[in-house]
Structure formats: C-alpha cells, structure tokens
C-alpha cells in the first residue's frame, strides 16, 4: 500500500506538487499520468526518498518514509526514468552489489539473478561492462535490479523507455504477475496505451494538482460520449489549464 497525504513540494517560486492526496492499495497496478512538467517525477522522487516534501506525508505500507527511511526503502524496487548504473561494473557485479545492499545472501542473489537473466534474455552480455550496453540493455538491467529482492512495492518511472516490443511484453507480463501476487505496482508514464492495457486504476495530474483518480472505464464514461483514454486525458488536462487561465484574468 502507498499513501500520500497533503503532499507539497515547493522549488523557490514553483509549486511542483500541490496538495496531493491519494492511496494505492496492496496488489494494485496503478498508473500516474500527466503532461511534461506535471509533477510526476518529483512525486516519485519523494516517494522513494530522493527528495524531501515541503510538507505532507508518505507511507509505504505502514511505514512513514521520513521517519523510518531505511525500513521504507527496503520495501521498494525503483526504476527511474533514466537509470544511473555504474559504468565500469559488469551487469553481474551490479546485481551482486544491489543484492548485498538489501542484505541478501550471495547464494540467494545468484539464484534470483539466474532466474531474471533467463527471463529477460540477458545471459549473453551480463558479464560485459555496463559502459558498452545499449539503452534497452540498461533498462533490462534496471528492472532486474528492482525485481531482485522481491520488493513489496514497485515504483517505475517510464517503464518502456528503450525497450523493443518483445522485451516490453515481457516486462508487462512480469509487472502483472507481481501485481497478482500482492505487489503494489506504481507506474508513471506518458504511454497511455500501456496505462490502458495494464492499470487497475489511473490518476491524472497537471501542474502539481491531482485532477482525478479512477478506473480507465470510469474516465472514459464521464463525458457521456465514446472516448478512448487519450481523448479523455487530453480533455481533462485542457479543461484544467483553461480554468487556470480564467482564474488568472
């Protein structure tokens, strides 16, 4: 479970996240949608402990991430929009390091790494230095690192960046499997097709404000006209921006 309560993040004159309150249930596959600059990545960085909120609270399970950051972070697997990977390590060395950071025993790390290597087709290049990896190879390694310790919560910023269609399908299947097994999966994405295909619920955010939360079908049915998720998303964002312009007149 993820719980955000009255979350704010202020950067000098910019209010990046504005009174954000929402809850994602255990085992739910949840998509967080919004245009560029909406506050999605800032929210995620606060959720994983890379930024401190200006005010408000974040709970991972029953744990407040500000009060008990190590316990909260131990529950999380995180894939950022641009993963930082140690370029001079091999993929195998990176996975070993990640497992040790999560206090996993070496035989357990090797077992989990072997299963992930097979599932993600990484065996041919995992022993090479990361500096020689393509974007897609790095993304597969980032997912393997996030899955390695069997986290209770997965937080993923733009999951399909750099992935070929075959690997993207594998990642989608893995996320759905984990959700069905009780893992809370939180995805931030611009890819509305991915959100529509995978999500139990979605949230739409713009200019730091939550505009709505619900199932895909509930968003599509609001207007009373047949709309796909892309059309409904664009309508919601445009209406919010128009109302903001009206208030400033």
C-alpha positions as MATLAB code, in Angstrom:
seq = 'XXXXXXXXXXXXXXXXXXXXXXXXXXXXXXXXXXXXXXXXXXXXXXXXXXXXXXXXXXXXXXXXXXXXXXXXXXXXXXXXXXXXXXXXXXXXXXXXXXXXXXXXXXXXXXXXXXXXXXXXXXXXXXXXXXXXXXXXXXXXXXXXXXXXXXXXXXXXXXXXXXXXXXXXXXXXXXXXXXXXXXXXXXXXXXXXXXXXXXXXXXXXXXXXXXXXXXXXXXXXXXXXXXXXXXXXXXXXXXXXXXXXXXXXX';
ca = [
       0.000    0.000    0.000;
       1.116    3.555   -0.788;
      -0.481    6.531    0.930;
       0.233   10.172    0.058;
      -1.360   12.775    2.328;
      -1.498   16.530    1.571;
       1.846   16.354   -0.213;
       3.507   19.610   -1.273;
       6.854   20.319   -2.931;
       7.961   23.906   -3.439;
      11.025   24.911   -5.518;
      11.583   28.632   -4.971;
       8.713   30.195   -6.967;
       7.446   26.895   -8.423;
       4.912   24.721   -6.629;
       5.741   21.375   -8.254;
       3.340   19.242   -6.172;
       0.221   20.866   -4.764;
      -1.812   19.183   -2.000;
      -1.549   15.676   -3.468;
      -3.575   13.075   -1.556;
      -4.186    9.552   -2.856;
      -3.864    5.910   -1.873;
      -2.734    2.870   -3.886;
      -3.852   -0.468   -2.489;
      -1.787   -3.602   -1.957;
      -1.635   -5.631   -5.177;
      -2.926   -2.774   -7.309;
      -1.356   -1.848  -10.646;
      -1.676    1.926  -10.699;
      -0.693    4.391  -13.441;
       0.212    8.020  -12.761;
      -0.409   10.170  -15.842;
       0.272   13.769  -16.753;
       1.935   16.017  -19.346;
       5.578   17.064  -19.152;
       6.227   19.146  -16.053;
       3.075   17.933  -14.303;
       4.929   16.863  -11.139;
       5.080   13.104  -11.744;
       8.826   12.579  -11.359;
       9.021   14.991   -8.413;
       6.295   12.978   -6.679;
       8.132    9.716   -7.362;
      11.436   11.092   -6.067;
       9.696   11.992   -2.815;
       8.077    8.538   -2.667;
      11.438    6.758   -2.915;
      13.232    9.113   -0.537;
      15.363   11.046   -3.048;
      13.575   14.324   -2.205;
      12.024   15.618    0.992;
       8.478   17.006    0.806;
       7.955   20.642    1.743;
       5.033   19.312    3.761;
       2.753   16.290    3.907;
       3.450   12.612    4.479;
       4.242    9.450    2.515;
       3.602    5.935    3.789;
       4.932    2.723    2.289;
       2.802    0.039    3.868;
       2.504    1.247    7.447;
       5.899    2.972    7.387;
       6.417    6.734    7.129;
       9.342    7.204    4.749;
      10.602   10.330    6.539;
      10.505    8.754    9.995;
      11.896    5.330    9.031;
      13.586    5.765    5.645;
      15.651    2.570    5.709;
      12.662    0.352    6.504;
      10.545    2.054    3.836;
      13.248    1.853    1.159;
      13.803   -1.844    1.896;
      10.222   -2.451    0.703;
      10.695   -0.640   -2.618;
      12.026   -1.613   -6.038;
      12.632    1.533   -8.097;
      13.233    2.013  -11.828;
      13.878    5.714  -12.621;
      13.231    7.340  -15.979;
      16.985    7.441  -16.574;
      18.734    4.780  -14.532;
      22.171    5.534  -13.093;
      24.252    2.387  -13.466;
      27.921    2.113  -12.522;
      29.517    2.084  -15.978;
      32.729    0.265  -15.020;
      30.943   -2.684  -13.405;
      29.570   -5.652  -15.276;
      25.861   -6.361  -15.050;
      26.628   -9.371  -12.830;
      28.697   -7.219  -10.476;
      25.934   -4.614  -10.279;
      23.288   -7.207   -9.386;
      25.569   -8.678   -6.729;
      26.111   -5.200   -5.251;
      22.364   -4.443   -5.250;
      21.575   -7.751   -3.548;
      24.171   -7.089   -0.855;
      22.741   -3.605   -0.262;
      19.438   -5.343    0.513;
      21.237   -7.790    2.870;
      20.617  -10.803    0.638;
      22.894  -13.828    0.972;
      25.153  -14.439   -2.009;
      23.612  -17.825   -2.942;
      20.149  -16.186   -2.925;
      21.419  -13.315   -5.096;
      22.873  -15.808   -7.564;
      19.631  -17.793   -7.696;
      17.465  -14.697   -8.270;
      19.936  -13.246  -10.766;
      19.892  -16.503  -12.725;
      16.086  -16.537  -12.937;
      15.956  -12.886  -14.024;
      18.762  -13.367  -16.541;
      16.827  -16.179  -18.179;
      13.510  -14.324  -18.180;
      14.972  -11.102  -19.585;
      17.397  -12.738  -22.035;
      20.459  -11.065  -20.503;
      22.847  -14.040  -20.422;
      24.910  -13.149  -23.481;
      26.010   -9.746  -22.244;
      25.532   -9.654  -18.472;
      29.243  -10.324  -17.912;
      30.243   -7.308  -20.052;
      30.893   -3.822  -18.690;
      27.793   -1.635  -18.491;
      29.569    1.140  -20.413;
      29.054   -0.911  -23.579;
      25.324   -1.544  -23.076;
      22.606   -0.125  -25.294;
      19.708    1.828  -23.765;
      17.495   -1.252  -23.920;
      20.109   -3.437  -22.207;
      20.487   -0.857  -19.429;
      16.720   -0.742  -18.970;
      16.518   -4.536  -18.646;
      19.312   -4.437  -16.064;
      17.494   -1.670  -14.156;
      14.372   -3.840  -13.991;
      16.389   -6.870  -12.873;
      17.926   -4.734  -10.102;
      14.468   -3.598   -8.971;
      12.977   -7.113   -9.028;
      15.968   -8.838   -7.381;
      14.987   -8.543   -3.704;
      11.253   -9.260   -4.230;
      10.043   -5.822   -3.094;
       6.534   -5.313   -1.745;
       6.225   -2.094   -3.776;
       7.483   -1.365   -7.297;
       7.784    2.270   -8.395;
       8.605    2.752  -12.065;
       9.109    5.999  -13.974;
       8.522    5.484  -17.737;
       8.846    1.676  -17.856;
       9.085    1.119  -21.616;
      11.860    3.595  -22.470;
      14.332    1.981  -24.864;
      12.689   -1.448  -24.860;
      11.995   -3.419  -28.015;
       8.443   -4.824  -28.387;
       9.422   -8.334  -27.222;
      11.105   -7.092  -24.034;
       8.291   -4.610  -23.397;
       5.816   -7.510  -23.487;
       7.960   -9.494  -21.028;
       8.143   -6.524  -18.630;
       4.371   -6.002  -18.832;
       3.829   -9.687  -18.026;
       6.239   -9.505  -15.073;
       4.517   -6.429  -13.665;
       1.087   -8.052  -13.954;
       2.353  -11.263  -12.341;
       3.758   -9.357   -9.390;
       0.580   -7.351   -9.002;
      -1.472  -10.578   -8.967;
       0.870  -11.858   -6.233;
       0.186   -8.859   -3.989;
       2.937   -6.444   -5.026;
       1.825   -2.812   -5.307;
       2.932   -1.502   -8.717;
       3.051    2.270   -9.294;
       3.875    3.380  -12.854;
       4.403    6.899  -14.134;
       4.128    7.015  -17.915;
       3.380    9.130  -20.977;
       2.336    5.975  -22.810;
      -1.441    5.948  -22.468;
      -1.693    2.634  -24.320;
       0.437    0.981  -21.631;
      -1.666    2.602  -18.891;
      -4.908    1.494  -20.513;
      -3.653   -2.062  -21.006;
      -2.204   -2.652  -17.538;
      -3.910   -0.448  -14.961;
      -6.443   -1.316  -12.307;
      -6.750    2.433  -11.721;
      -5.152    5.608  -13.019;
      -4.561    9.108  -11.668;
      -4.153   12.254  -13.757;
      -2.006   15.128  -12.503;
      -1.227   18.525  -14.018;
       0.714   21.485  -12.606;
       1.164   19.505   -9.394;
      -2.567   19.020   -8.765;
      -4.492   15.776   -8.817;
      -7.279   16.076  -11.410;
      -8.886   12.677  -10.907;
      -8.474    9.047   -9.859;
     -10.442    6.069  -11.133;
     -10.576    3.078  -13.424;
      -9.926    3.507  -17.125;
     -13.603    2.827  -17.832;
     -14.739    5.414  -15.294;
     -12.682    8.114  -17.030;
     -13.948    7.118  -20.467;
     -17.581    7.207  -19.362;
     -17.565   10.638  -17.662;
     -18.262   12.647  -20.806;
     -21.232   10.522  -21.880;
     -19.587   10.177  -25.285;
     -17.415    7.328  -26.599;
     -13.796    8.391  -25.974;
     -10.565    6.472  -25.651;
      -8.221    7.187  -22.758;
      -6.050    9.533  -24.824;
      -9.021   11.698  -25.790;
     -10.311   11.794  -22.223;
      -6.840   12.567  -20.813;
      -6.365   15.479  -23.222;
      -9.830   16.816  -22.436;
      -9.226   16.740  -18.649;
      -5.831   18.468  -18.930;
      -7.123   21.109  -21.359;
     -10.123   21.882  -19.124;
      -7.864   22.274  -16.086;
      -5.468   24.560  -17.946;
      -8.356   26.639  -19.279;
      -9.785   27.050  -15.779;
      -6.350   28.114  -14.557;
      -6.139   30.783  -17.254;
      -9.631   32.005  -16.342;
      -8.657   32.393  -12.684;
      -5.608   34.475  -13.631;
      -7.650   37.012  -15.682;
];
